[in-house]
């Protein structure tokens, strides 16, 4: 094997001529929020707790109450709680390695996916799936807000859908800077309005707890049934992709040092896999509130969060205050989550579009596109068939997240067939890595077939379990069969400076990209194939001729 020369920091006195500008560059990275690329240390000025609070603010969505209520009213409280617990354990275990990689190496889930078994273009498929997750849940939360506006102000649903869509646009434009302030200031109010009614009902009417615990459901018999638990868990597991939205914030964590080590780890666990603890509690509260108001409003309305909290507030405060507070809770929750849905969706769509077309239209284009998809779903009344959508979607989401988590845990750290340091740059990765692509495709395909009864009615409830198990088994199996040779196209990026500093954090050393003439930190660059200079990852992504992309390492 030949030894390739390494590139040191370029001397400005011998700077190469400017390359032809790629088809679109990010002229203001503080607005683009480092789409498609590593988040530099110079931008990551927030403390671990601010990042964690911002990330946790994104799980203020009301859908959990509706999801829990739907499962509980159908299968009974016992089966619902077992399903919620099972899903929470799976989500926590699979979410931890993804959260750690995002916080430690400051990259989003798409960039993690590229180097964890999928390849540079292979992860386009999962980016589209994640983008779909964001507009599905935007539509769900927007529908809930429209229900609140109809109840509080008499607005027709169609107008509520439009308002809930348009009001997030100004907040999403400025990315992490605006979102961190919004989430930090609104979280205390949201927590008080959400938890207060539950505590009041339990304290003043203990009988509601007994009614809740003994509720059998429309299809239950009062006992724990494996099929019912797995069907319910499948709906809950559709939220497994929420870790992607958490990661979009966690990538802005400051470097881990000896001084902030405890706060750093606390923030990563809380805002990473820890989101599911609060999510599971909200689902259980949804079951409780649905059972509480069932006799008064009926099964159809008992799954609507606005009705749940209206019923709870009625028991504890004057009638004139009930509707306004319920509407305030719904509006705050919807804004907190839908700015995250719009933000994360814009990143995912931009990732996919830029790699496929090698054009970078800017993140705001896809903010608007994502909102258009969501508004279409709302106008189509997707809320009425929520559980069916989530049950189908969960199979794809589970297969993806379990594949990436297994690659990190098993292939990187146990089998050591996958490189431990994440890689995302074009030229460093193969276009497609069969390890993740085959595992994901097989797991999602077979589980979806099971979900639609193609393999018989008996196996249908087990489709989420099948998605997880198939992905977990095939990911290391494919790595062994391919001997890990499709992970890295090259083992050196041609720059003679380390990627990591002495503390193991991404290096903050600055280099100038000779294509766009902007400075970027070391992990975001690679040597140029044509010139004795460096090129940033976005300019590599938009290089339509591939002239700057390093060739595969010689055999």
C-alpha positions in Angstrom: 0.0 0.0 0.0 1.4 3.4 -1.0 1.7 6.2 1.6 -0.1 9.4 0.6 1.3 12.8 1.5 -0.4 14.7 4.3 -1.5 18.3 4.1 -0.6 20.8 6.7 -2.3 24.1 7.3 -2.2 26.0 3.9 0.2 28.9 3.7 -1.8 32.0 2.6 1.2 33.2 0.5 0.8 30.1 -1.7 -2.9 30.0 -1.7 -4.4 28.2 -4.7 -6.7 30.1 -7.0 -10.4 30.1 -6.0 -12.3 27.1 -7.2 -15.5 27.4 -9.1 -18.2 28.0 -6.5 -20.5 25.1 -5.9 -24.2 25.2 -6.6 -25.2 26.9 -3.4 -23.3 27.7 -0.2 -24.3 28.6 3.3 -23.6 32.3 3.5 -24.9 32.6 7.0 -24.3 29.5 9.1 -25.9 31.0 12.2 -29.2 31.0 10.3 -28.6 27.7 8.5 -27.5 26.1 11.8 -24.8 24.1 10.2 -27.1 22.0 8.1 -25.3 18.9 6.7 -22.2 19.5 8.7 -20.3 19.5 12.0 -21.4 22.1 14.6 -18.2 24.1 15.4 -17.0 24.8 18.9 -17.1 28.6 18.2 -20.9 28.4 17.9 -21.5 26.1 20.9 -21.5 28.6 23.7 -24.4 27.2 25.7 -24.0 25.4 29.0 -25.0 21.7 29.1 -28.1 22.5 31.1 -29.3 25.1 28.6 -28.9 22.6 25.8 -30.7 20.0 27.8 -33.6 22.3 28.7 -33.9 23.3 25.0 -34.0 19.7 23.9 -36.5 18.7 26.5 -38.7 21.6 25.5 -39.2 19.8 22.2 -41.1 16.9 23.8 -43.9 19.1 25.1 -46.1 17.7 22.4 -49.7 16.7 23.3 -49.7 13.6 21.1 -48.5 11.5 24.0 -51.8 12.1 25.9 -53.7 11.1 22.8 -51.5 8.0 22.1 -51.8 6.8 25.7 -55.6 7.4 25.7 -56.1 5.5 22.5 -54.2 2.5 23.7 -55.9 2.5 27.1 -59.4 2.9 25.9 -58.9 0.0 23.5 -56.8 -2.5 25.5 -57.4 -1.4 29.1 -55.1 0.3 31.6 -53.0 -2.8 32.5 -52.1 -3.5 28.9 -51.6 0.2 28.2 -49.1 0.7 31.0 -47.2 -2.5 30.1 -47.0 -1.4 26.5 -45.8 2.1 27.5 -43.1 0.6 29.8 -41.9 -1.8 27.2 -41.6 0.8 24.5 -39.9 3.2 26.9 -37.2 0.6 27.7 -36.5 0.0 24.0 -36.4 3.7 23.2 -34.0 4.5 26.1 -31.5 1.7 25.3 -31.4 2.5 21.6 -31.3 6.3 22.2 -28.4 6.4 24.5 -25.5 5.7 22.0 -27.0 8.1 19.5 -27.3 10.9 22.0 -23.7 10.2 23.2 -22.3 10.4 19.6 -24.2 13.6 18.8 -23.0 15.3 22.0 -19.5 14.1 21.9 -18.8 14.6 18.2 -21.3 17.4 17.5 -23.1 15.9 14.5 -26.8 15.2 13.8 -28.4 11.8 13.4 -28.1 11.8 9.6 -24.3 12.3 9.9 -24.2 9.6 12.5 -26.2 7.3 10.3 -23.8 7.8 7.4 -20.9 6.4 9.3 -22.9 3.8 11.2 -23.6 1.3 8.5 -25.4 3.2 5.8 -22.8 5.1 3.7 -22.8 8.6 2.3 -25.9 8.1 0.0 -27.4 5.1 1.8 -28.6 7.4 4.7 -30.7 9.5 2.3 -33.4 6.9 2.8 -33.4 7.3 6.5 -33.3 11.1 6.2 -36.5 11.0 4.2 -38.1 8.7 6.8 -37.1 11.1 9.6 -38.3 14.1 7.6 -41.6 12.3 7.3 -41.7 11.8 11.0 -41.4 15.5 11.6 -44.3 16.6 9.4 -46.5 13.7 10.6 -46.1 14.9 14.1 -46.3 18.5 13.1 -49.7 17.7 11.6 -50.8 15.8 14.7 -49.8 18.7 17.0 -51.3 21.2 14.7 -54.6 19.3 14.7 -54.6 19.3 18.5 -54.0 23.0 18.6 -56.8 23.6 16.1 -59.1 21.6 18.3 -58.2 23.9 21.2 -58.7 27.1 19.1 -62.1 25.8 18.0 -63.2 25.1 21.6 -61.8 28.3 22.9 -62.6 30.8 20.2 -64.9 29.0 17.8 -62.5 29.0 14.9 -63.2 26.5 12.2 -60.7 23.7 12.1 -59.3 24.6 8.7 -58.4 28.1 9.9 -56.9 26.6 13.1 -54.7 24.4 10.9 -53.4 27.4 8.9 -52.7 29.4 12.1 -50.9 26.6 13.8 -48.7 26.2 10.7 -47.9 29.8 10.0 -47.1 30.9 13.6 -44.0 28.8 13.9 -42.2 30.2 10.8 -40.7 33.3 12.5 -39.4 31.2 15.4 -37.7 28.6 13.2 -35.8 31.0 11.0 -33.1 31.7 13.6 -32.5 28.1 14.6 -30.9 27.2 17.9 -30.5 30.9 19.1 -34.2 31.6 19.1 -35.3 28.1 20.1 -33.1 27.9 23.2 -34.8 31.1 24.6 -38.3 30.0 23.7 -37.9 26.5 25.3 -36.2 27.8 28.5 -38.8 30.5 29.2 -42.0 28.4 28.4 -41.0 25.1 30.1 -42.0 26.1 33.7 -45.5 27.3 32.7 -46.0 24.2 30.6 -45.0 21.8 33.5 -47.3 23.6 35.9 -50.3 23.4 33.7 -49.7 19.8 32.7 -48.9 18.3 36.2 -51.2 20.5 38.3 -54.5 19.0 37.3 -53.3 15.4 37.7 -52.0 16.0 41.2 -55.3 17.8 42.2 -57.5 14.9 41.0 -55.4 12.3 42.7 -55.3 14.3 46.0 -59.0 15.2 46.1 -60.6 12.2 44.6 -58.6 9.0 45.2 -61.4 7.0 43.6 -60.3 8.1 40.2 -57.1 6.1 40.7 -59.0 2.9 41.3 -61.3 3.5 38.3 -58.2 4.2 36.2 -56.3 1.0 37.3 -59.3 -1.3 36.8 -60.4 0.0 33.5 -60.7 -3.0 31.0 -60.9 -1.2 27.7 -63.3 -1.8 24.8 -61.3 -4.9 23.6 -59.7 -6.0 26.9 -60.8 -8.5 29.6 -59.0 -6.9 32.5 -55.9 -9.0 32.3 -52.5 -8.6 30.6 -52.5 -9.9 27.0 -49.3 -10.2 25.1 -50.9 -9.3 21.7 -52.5 -6.2 23.2 -49.3 -5.1 24.9 -47.3 -5.5 21.7 -49.9 -3.7 19.6 -49.8 -0.8 22.1 -46.0 -0.8 22.2 -45.9 -0.6 18.4 -47.8 2.7 18.5 -45.6 4.0 21.3 -42.5 2.9 19.4 -43.4 5.1 16.5 -41.9 7.9 18.7 -38.5 6.2 18.7 -37.4 8.6 16.0 -37.9 11.5 18.5 -34.2 10.9 19.4 -33.4 12.5 16.1 -35.0 15.8 17.2 -33.2 15.5 20.6 -29.9 15.0 18.7 -30.5 18.1 16.6 -30.1 20.0 19.9 -27.5 17.8 21.6 -25.0 18.4 18.7 -24.6 21.9 20.2 -23.3 20.6 23.5 -20.0 22.2 24.7 -16.8 20.1 24.8 -16.7 17.6 27.6 -13.9 18.5 30.1 -12.9 17.5 33.6 -14.6 20.6 35.0 -18.0 20.0 33.4 -18.0 16.2 33.1 -20.9 15.6 35.6 -23.1 18.3 34.1 -22.3 17.2 30.6 -23.3 13.5 31.3 -26.4 14.6 33.2 -27.5 16.8 30.2 -26.8 14.0 27.7 -28.8 11.4 29.5 -31.7 13.8 30.4 -32.1 15.3 27.0 -31.1 12.2 25.0 -32.7 8.9 26.0 -34.1 10.5 29.1 -36.8 12.2 27.0 -38.8 9.0 27.0 -39.2 9.0 30.8 -41.3 12.2 30.5 -42.9 10.9 27.4 -44.0 7.7 29.1 -45.4 9.6 32.0 -47.5 11.8 29.6 -48.9 8.7 27.9 -49.9 7.2 31.3 -51.5 10.6 32.2 -53.3 10.4 28.9 -54.9 7.1 29.9 -55.8 8.4 33.3 -57.5 11.6 31.9 -59.3 9.7 29.2 -60.8 7.2 31.7 -61.7 10.2 33.9 -63.7 12.0 31.2 -65.0 9.0 29.3 -68.5 8.9 30.7 -69.0 12.6 30.1 -67.6 13.1 26.5 -67.5 9.6 25.0 -64.7 7.5 23.6 -64.2 9.6 20.4 -63.6 12.8 22.3 -61.7 11.3 25.3 -58.6 10.9 23.2 -58.5 14.6 22.4 -56.0 16.4 24.8 -58.1 19.6 24.8 -61.1 17.6 26.1 -58.9 15.8 28.7 -57.5 19.0 30.2 -60.8 20.8 30.0 -62.3 18.0 32.1 -59.4 18.1 34.6 -59.4 21.9 34.9 -63.2 21.9 35.5 -62.7 19.9 38.7 -60.3 22.4 40.2 -61.1 26.0 39.2 -64.0 28.4 38.3 -65.7 27.6 35.0 -64.8 30.9 33.4 -61.1 30.0 33.7 -61.3 26.4 32.4 -61.3 27.0 28.7 -58.7 29.8 28.6 -56.2 27.7 30.6 -56.8 24.6 28.5 -56.2 26.6 25.3 -53.1 28.2 26.8 -51.7 24.8 27.6 -52.4 23.4 24.2 -51.0 26.5 22.4 -47.8 26.5 24.4 -47.3 22.8 23.9 -48.0 23.0 20.2 -45.5 25.9 19.7 -42.8 24.2 21.8 -42.9 21.0 19.8 -43.8 22.3 16.3 -40.9 24.7 16.2 -38.7 21.6 16.8 -40.6 19.6 14.1 -40.2 22.3 11.6 -36.6 22.9 12.5 -35.6 19.2 12.4 -37.6 18.5 9.3 -35.8 21.3 7.5 -32.4 19.8 8.4 -33.5 16.3 7.2 -35.0 17.5 3.9 -31.9 19.7 3.2 -29.6 16.7 3.9 -31.4 14.5 1.5 -31.9 17.1 -1.3 -28.4 18.4 -1.3 -26.7 15.0 -1.5 -29.0 13.8 -4.3 -28.9 17.0 -6.4 -25.7 18.5 -5.2 -27.5 21.8 -4.8 -27.9 23.7 -1.6 -31.1 25.8 -1.7 -30.9 26.8 2.0 -32.7 25.5 5.1 -35.7 27.9 4.9 -36.9 26.4 1.6 -37.4 23.1 3.4 -39.0 24.7 6.4 -41.7 25.9 4.1 -41.9 22.5 2.3 -42.2 20.6 5.5 -45.0 22.9 6.7 -46.8 22.5 3.4 -46.8 18.7 3.8 -48.0 19.0 7.4 -50.8 21.4 6.5 -52.0 18.9 3.8 -52.2 16.1 6.3 -54.1 18.3 8.8 -56.6 19.3 6.2 -57.0 15.6 5.3 -58.1 15.0 9.0 -55.2 12.7 9.8 -56.0 12.9 13.5 -58.9 10.6 13.1 -56.7 7.7 12.0 -53.7 8.5 14.2 -53.0 5.1 15.7 -53.1 3.4 12.2 -50.5 5.9 10.8 -48.2 5.5 13.8 -48.5 1.8 13.9 -47.4 1.5 10.3 -44.7 4.2 10.6 -43.2 2.7 13.8 -41.9 -0.3 11.8 -39.6 1.9 9.7 -38.5 4.1 12.6 -37.7 1.1 14.8 -35.7 -0.6 12.0 -33.6 2.5 11.4 -32.9 3.5 15.0 -32.1 -0.1 16.1 -29.8 -0.6 13.1 -27.8 2.5 14.0 -27.7 1.8 17.7 -26.6 -1.8 17.1 -23.9 -0.7 14.8 -22.5 1.7 17.4 -22.8 -0.7 20.4 -22.0 -4.0 18.7 -20.1 -3.3 15.5 -18.0 -0.4 16.8 -17.3 -1.4 20.4 -17.7 -5.2 20.6 -16.8 -6.6 17.2 -14.6 -3.5 16.3 -15.6 -3.9 12.6 -17.0 -0.4 12.4 -14.6 2.6 13.0 -15.4 4.1 16.4 -14.9 7.7 15.4 -17.9 8.8 13.3 -17.3 9.8 9.7 -19.6 11.8 7.4 -17.6 13.5 4.8 -18.0 12.8 1.1 -15.1 10.9 -0.2 -14.3 9.3 3.1 -17.3 7.0 3.0 -18.6 4.5 0.4 -21.7 5.6 -1.4 -23.7 2.7 0.1 -22.8 0.3 3.0 -24.7 -3.0 2.8 -24.4 -3.4 6.6 -27.0 -0.9 7.5 -29.0 -0.7 4.3 -29.6 -4.4 4.1 -30.5 -4.7 7.8 -32.8 -1.7 7.7 -34.5 -2.8 4.5 -35.1 -6.3 5.6 -36.3 -5.3 9.1 -38.7 -2.6 7.9 -39.9 -4.6 4.9 -40.7 -7.8 6.8 -42.3 -6.0 9.8 -44.5 -3.9 7.5 -45.6 -7.1 5.8 -46.5 -8.5 9.2 -48.3 -5.3 10.2 -50.6 -5.6 7.1 -51.4 -9.3 7.9 -49.3 -10.6 4.9 -47.8 -13.3 7.1 -51.0 -14.1 8.9 -53.2 -12.6 11.6 -51.4 -14.3 14.4 -48.1 -12.6 13.7 -49.6 -9.1 13.0 -49.2 -7.8 16.6 -45.6 -8.7 16.7 -44.4 -6.5 13.8 -42.6 -3.9 16.1 -40.8 -6.8 17.8 -39.8 -8.2 14.5 -38.5 -4.9 13.3 -36.3 -4.6 16.3 -35.0 -8.2 16.4 -34.3 -8.4 12.7 -32.4 -5.2 12.7 -30.5 -6.2 15.8 -29.5 -9.6 14.3 -28.8 -8.5 10.7 -26.6 -5.5 11.5 -23.7 -7.4 13.1 -24.2 -10.4 10.8 -23.8 -8.1 7.7 -20.7 -6.5 9.3 -19.2 -10.0 9.8 -20.1 -11.2 6.3 -18.6 -8.0 4.7 -15.7 -7.9 7.2 -16.4 -4.2 7.7 -14.8 -3.2 4.5 -17.6 -1.0 3.3 -17.4 1.5 6.1 -14.4 3.7 5.1 -13.5 4.4 1.5 -10.3 6.1 2.9 -8.6 6.0 6.3 -7.0 9.4 5.9 -8.5 12.7 4.9 -5.1 14.2 3.8 -4.7 16.7 6.6 -1.8 16.3 8.9 -3.6 17.6 12.0 -5.5 15.4 14.5 -9.3 15.4 14.4 -9.6 15.4 18.2 -7.9 17.5 20.8 -6.1 16.0 23.9 -9.4 15.7 25.7 -11.0 13.7 22.9 -13.2 16.5 21.7 -13.3 17.6 18.0 -10.4 19.9 17.3 -11.1 23.6 17.1 -8.2 24.3 14.7 -9.3 26.6 11.8 -8.7 26.1 8.1 -10.0 28.1 5.2 -12.0 26.3 2.5 -10.5 27.3 -0.8 -13.9 27.0 -2.6 -16.1 29.2 -0.5 -13.3 31.1 1.3 -14.8 30.7 4.7 -13.1 29.3 7.8 -14.1 25.9 9.3 -12.9 23.8 12.2 -10.8 20.7 11.5 -13.4 18.0 11.6 -15.5 19.7 8.9 -12.8 19.6 6.2 -10.8 17.3 4.0 -7.9 17.8 1.6 -8.7 18.8 -1.9 -7.9 16.3 -4.6 -7.1 19.0 -7.2 -5.2 21.6 -5.1 -2.8 21.7 -2.1 -5.7 23.1 0.0 -8.7 22.0 2.0 -12.4 21.9 1.2 -15.3 22.1 3.7 -17.9 19.3 3.9 -20.7 21.4 2.3 -18.6 22.3 -0.7 -17.7 18.7 -1.1 -21.4 17.8 -1.0 -22.2 20.3 -3.7 -19.2 19.5 -5.9 -21.2 18.3 -9.0 -18.1 17.1 -10.9 -16.4 15.4 -8.0 -13.2 17.3 -8.8 -12.4 18.1 -5.2 -13.3 14.7 -3.8 -10.4 12.5 -2.7 -10.1 9.2 -4.5 -10.5 5.9 -2.8 -7.4 4.7 -0.9 -5.1 2.6 -3.0 -5.3 -1.1 -2.4 
